[in-house]
Amino acid sequence: MLKRISHLVVVLIGVLGCTPLPDVGENRTEALRNATYPEFIPLNELPTQPKVNRVAIEQDVQARLARVNTKAKRLRGPVLTPAERSRLKSRRTIVRGQVLSPADRQRLGTRLQ
């Protein structure tokens, strides 16, 4: 198996080595042919990086973190109001598929049939 793969790699390298490459000079425009080389600048004359205001960045990150934590705390709370929760608990027998009493069946009417 390894011998087959090595033969395949050799053939693939041979095919890729015989592929003619396009001439780069054909794609250049006249303006590019006549362009001058860029000017070299010594390293000590390069412009320096702007100073980073780490205090402002830290304050921004802390403010974002506080907003995300507030939103997460709000989302962790109960979704249902106490009235909705009690109403759903009273109808739990319907949801679980238990047999309804005749009074419940009459009260609900034909909605479950």
N, C-alpha and C positions, 0 to 999 in steps of 0.2 A: 504494500500500500504506500509506504513511504517512498519507495523507488518510483512509483507512478507519479507521485506528486512532484518529486524532484525533476523527473523528465518533463513534466508539464511546465514547471517553472523555467527550465532551460529553453524550451520551445517558445514560451511566452516572451522571455527576454530577447531571444533572437528575432522574433517578429517585431517587437517594439523597437529594436535597434535598427531594423531595416526601414522603418517608417520615415518618409521624407518630412522634414519640418518646413513649415511655410516661411518664406522670406520676410523678415521683419521690416526691411526697408520698403517693401511695396505698400504697406499700410500707412506710412508716414505722410503727412501733408507737407506742402511747401513751407508753411510757417514753422512747422516743427523741424524741418531740415535746416532752416536758416536761424533757428533760435540759438541764443548764446548759453553757455554753461552757467549754472547758478554761481553766485558769489559765495566764497567760503568765508566764514567768520570765526575768529578764534573763540575757544570755549569761554574765556573769561569775559568776552563781550556779549555773550548771549543774554537776552532779557531774563530776569529772575521770575520765578513763579509768584503769583499774588499770595499775600499772606492769608491764611485760613483763620477765620474767626471761630475758634473752637468753642468759645463760650456760647455764641449765638446758635451754633449747631447743636450743642448739648441741650440748650433751652428748648429748641425746636423739637428735638427728639423726645424730651421729657413731656412736653405739651401733647405731642401726638400719642405717647404712651398713656398719658392720663385719659385722653379722650377714648382710646381703644379699651382701656380697663373699665371706664364708666359704661361704655356700650355693652361690654361683656357682662358686667354685673347686672345691667338691666335685662339682658337676654337670659341670664341664669334663673331669674325669678319665675314664678308660676305664670303660665300662659293663660289659664282660665281664671275668671273672677270667681269669688266664692259662690255666687248665685248660679253660675254656669256649672260649677263643679257639683253642687248639690243636686241640680236638675239632672245631670248626667248620671249621678249615682242612683237616683231614684228610678231611672230607666235602665239600669244595668242589666236587669233580667231580660230585657228585650234584646240587648246587644249580644249577650252570651247565648242566646237561642234557647233559653229555658221556656218551659210551658207557661203561658199566661193564664191568669185566673179568668173566669168568665166576666168578672167586673172589669178587669183591665181590657179584655177583648172588646167588651161593649163600649168602654170609654174611648178606645182607640179607633173603633169602627172598622172600616174596610181598608184602611191604609196598609195593613200588614198582610192582607190576603193576596 
